[in-house]
Amino acid sequence: MTASRHQMTAMAIQLPPTVPSSVPSPCRNVCRVKRGICTGCGRTLAEIEAWPTAPDSERLAIVRRAAGRIRG
């Protein structure tokens, strides 16, 4: 039996485990990056990448910085 292309791709990608959190993601599903910042949530690419494994303290800091980028 041969694995399908989808199954092989899923097996090859190893995502880091997500840290349980009470801080909701600022993602608005408007993912467009302009000058390295998402126009939907205001996060940088590095912040988006760090989100799944960031502790709550870092997530709160990311949310604050992102909100400041959206407002100003």
KEPA-972781 format. One record per residue: residue in one letter; z, x, y of N, C-alpha, C, CB in turn. Coordinates in steps of 0.02 Angstrom, whole numbers, padded with zeros to 5 digits, always signed. Glycine has a CB too. Layout:
// KEPA-972781
AZXYZXYZXYZXY/...
END
This chain:
// KEPA-972781
M+00000+00041-00058+00000+00000+00000+00000+00044+00062+00060-00048-00001/T-00043+00029+00110-00049+00068+00170-00015+00032+00228-00123+00082+00186/A+00022+00069+00268+00054+00040+00326+00002+00024+00379+00109+00087+00355/S+00011-00031+00413-00035-00049+00467-00025-00002+00526-00025-00122+00488/R-00074-00002+00570-00070+00041+00630-00008+00023+00671-00134+00034+00673/H+00006-00043+00677+00065-00065+00715+00129-00040+00683+00066-00142+00719/Q+00134-00044+00617+00194-00020+00583+00202+00055+00592+00190-00038+00508/M+00147+00092+00589+00151+00164+00597+00173+00182+00668+00083+00196+00581/T+00147+00146+00718+00167+00159+00787+00241+00144+00796+00125+00117+00835/A+00264+00089+00769+00334+00070+00775+00379+00122+00742+00346+00001+00744/M+00357+00151+00686+00396+00201+00652+00398+00266+00691+00368+00214+00583/A+00346+00283+00728+00340+00346+00764+00381+00346+00829+00268+00360+00779/I+00392+00288+00858+00428+00285+00921+00503+00279+00907+00403+00225+00964/Q+00540+00327+00932+00612+00325+00924+00644+00314+00993+00638+00392+00891/L+00666+00254+01006+00697+00239+01070+00771+00254+01067+00685+00166+01090/P+00800+00277+01123+00873+00290+01122+00910+00224+01116+00895+00328+01185/P+00968+00225+01086+01007+00163+01081+01027+00140+01151+01069+00173+01037/T+01026+00075+01162+01046+00047+01225+01122+00042+01228+01014-00022+01236/V+01150+00062+01284+01222+00058+01294+01241-00013+01313+01246+00109+01347/P+01289-00043+01279+01311-00110+01299+01337-00109+01371+01365-00137+01250/S+01322-00160+01410+01340-00159+01480+01352-00229+01507+01287-00124+01520/S+01394-00233+01558+01404-00296+01593+01364-00297+01658+01478-00308+01607/V+01329-00242+01673+01289-00238+01734+01218-00262+01719+01288-00165+01763/P+01196-00317+01749+01129-00342+01735+01075-00297+01765+01121-00413+01761/S+01020-00293+01731+00964-00253+01755+00935-00284+01819+00910-00247+01701/P+00916-00243+01867+00885-00269+01928+00811-00286+01918+00893-00219+01984/C+00785-00275+01859+00714-00287+01845+00696-00360+01859+00697-00269+01772/R+00641-00369+01895+00616-00436+01912+00550-00452+01877+00608-00444+01987/N+00531-00408+01831+00467-00414+01795+00407-00413+01842+00466-00478+01754/V+00414-00375+01896+00360-00362+01943+00352-00286+01944+00374-00393+02016/C+00327-00260+01891+00326-00187+01881+00264-00155+01911+00332-00171+01808/R+00269-00137+01974+00216-00101+02008+00249-00042+02043+00177-00147+02059/V+00225+00017+02028+00254+00078+02057+00211+00102+02114+00263+00133+02003/K+00244+00112+02171+00210+00138+02230+00253+00195+02257+00200+00081+02285/R+00222+00253+02261+00258+00313+02285+00320+00328+02243+00278+00306+02358/G+00316+00315+02179+00371+00331+02133+00427+00280+02131+00399+00396+02151/I+00418+00223+02165+00470+00172+02166+00440+00105+02146+00503+00167+02236/C+00475+00069+02102+00452+00002+02081+00459-00046+02139+00492-00023+02018/T+00405-00081+02156+00407-00128+02212+00445-00192+02194+00336-00145+02234/G+00456-00204+02130+00492-00263+02108+00567-00255+02112+00473-00281+02038/C+00593-00199+02086+00666-00190+02082+00693-00135+02128+00686-00175+02012/G+00650-00092+02153+00671-00039+02197+00695+00024+02163+00725-00064+02240/R+00693+00026+02097+00715+00086+02061+00660+00139+02058+00738+00068+01990/T+00682+00202+02055+00635+00256+02044+00617+00258+01970+00664+00324+02068/L+00565+00294+01953+00547+00301+01882+00603+00334+01842+00482+00342+01875/A+00637+00382+01872+00693+00415+01838+00750+00366+01825+00718+00476+01879/E+00763+00322+01873+00816+00273+01864+00798+00222+01811+00831+00237+01930/I+00735+00202+01809+00713+00155+01757+00719+00187+01688+00639+00133+01769/E+00702+00250+01683+00706+00286+01619+00779+00295+01598+00673+00355+01625/A+00824+00307+01646+00894+00320+01630+00932+00256+01613+00927+00354+01687/W+00907+00198+01635+00944+00136+01630+00971+00120+01559+00901+00080+01651/P+00930+00124+01507+00955+00102+01440+01017+00139+01415+00900+00111+01389/T+01026+00201+01435+01083+00240+01410+01135+00254+01464+01058+00305+01381/A+01126+00228+01524+01173+00242+01579+01237+00201+01570+01141+00226+01646/P+01294+00232+01585+01356+00194+01584+01358+00147+01644+01418+00242+01585/D+01404+00099+01643+01409+00050+01696+01416+00081+01765+01467+00004+01684/S+01454+00134+01771+01464+00166+01837+01397+00190+01865+01513+00225+01832/E+01355+00219+01823+01290+00242+01846+01243+00184+01859+01258+00290+01793/R+01247+00132+01818+01205+00072+01829+01221+00040+01896+01215+00022+01772/L+01285+00036+01913+01305+00008+01978+01277+00050+02035+01382+00003+01983/A+01279+00116+02028+01252+00160+02079+01176+00151+02085+01268+00234+02063/I+01142+00143+02029+01069+00131+02029+01053+00066+02065+01041+00130+01957/V+01091+00013+02049+01080-00053+02080+01089-00048+02156+01128-00106+02050/R+01141-00013+02178+01153-00006+02250+01097+00032+02285+01220+00031+02262/R+01076+00087+02255+01021+00126+02285+00957+00086+02287+01010+00192+02246/A+00942+00051+02232+00881+00011+02228+00881-00045+02280+00872-00018+02158/A+00938-00077+02288+00944-00132+02338+00930-00105+02408+01013-00165+02334/G+00955-00045+02422+00943-00014+02487+00870+00001+02499+00983+00048+02494/R+00834+00019+02447+00762+00032+02454+00723-00031+02467+00735+00067+02392/I+00744-00086+02436+00709-00149+02444+00720-00176+02516+00733-00201+02392/R+00781-00170+02540+00798-00196+02606+00769-00153+02662+00873-00200+02614/G+00769-00089+02652+00752-00048+02710+00700+00002+02698+00809-00015+02735/
END
